[in-house]
Amino acid sequence: MALNKNHSEGGGVIVNNSENVLMTYDHVEITFSDMEPVPEAFKGTKKGSVFLTPYRVIFVSKGKDAMQSFMMPFYLLKDCEIKQPVFGANYIKGTVKAEAGGM
């Protein structure tokens, strides 16, 4: 995972030359839990857009937040579940493991 490495100043996403964006979703919320200690950038609910590539998921937030982008490669995602509650929005719940030497 990487924090604030995959966004452009205009609010877009930065991807490698060898990959492309397969899908984009706007009006997405992301929340982090079960972390101790919780860094300031991960506190609260973040709103923005999600970009799906063949190798990773990239979240780019709207506004001026400590977290401008958050990248999750598929090989670091564990225990992912798709939830479809009767009353409420669909969501994905899972664990992102930190890469050695990363934040």
N, C-alpha and C positions, 0 to 999 in steps of 0.2 A: 504494500500500500504506500501511497505517497500523498503528501499534503501540499497543496499550493504549487504544483509543478505542471499542471496540464490545462491552464486557462490563459486566455489572451486578455489584453487590456479592454477590448471591446465586448467582453462577456462571452466569447466563443471558446471552443475547445481546441487544444493542440494535440495532434496525433502524429505518430511516426510516419515516415514515407511509405513503409511497407504495409500499413494497415489503413482501413477505411471505416467510416461510421455506418453501421448497418441500420440503426434505429435511433430516434431521438424522442424523448418524452419531456414535455414542459409541465410546470405546475406540480413538481414532485417535492415531497418532504422527506428528510432523512433525520433520524434520531439515533444517537449512540448511547448505549447503556452497558452495564456490567464492566466498567472500566475503573480501575483505581491506581493511582490518582487520576482524576479527570482533567486533562489539559484544557485550558480556556477555549481553544478553537473547537473542541468537541462538545461544549455545553449547549443545551437547548436544542430546539428543532430548527433545522436549516431548510430554506425553500430555494428551489432552483430548477435545473434541468439535468436529465440523465442522458448520456450518450453511450450506446452499446457498440463495441467493436468486436472482432473475432477473438480478441485476447483479454479484454478487460471491460469494466464498467467505470465510467467517469462521471462524477457528480460535479456540476459547476453551479455555485450559489449566485443568487441575485443580491445586489446591494453590496455594501461595504462591511463585510464580516471578517473575522479572523480566519475563517475557512473560506477561501475563494474557490478551491477545487479539491476533490478527493478521488483518488484513483484506486480501484480494487481489481487486481488481476484475478482471473478465474481460478488459478491454482492456489490462491490464498483464501478463497471462499470455502467455508465449511458449514455443514448442517443447515443448508438453505431450505426453507419451506415457503410455499406460496399459500397465503391465507386469504380466504374469501368469506368474510363474515356476512351474515344475513343483513344486519343493520350496520353499515359502515363501508369504508373504502377497502378495496383489495390492497394487500401489501405483501412484501417479501421480507422474511425474517431470517437472519443467519449470522454467522461469525466471520469476521475478517481477521486473519492472523497477521501480525506485524512481521515484516521481513527483517532479517538480521541486519543491523546497522541503520534501519529506517525508523521513522517515527510513527 
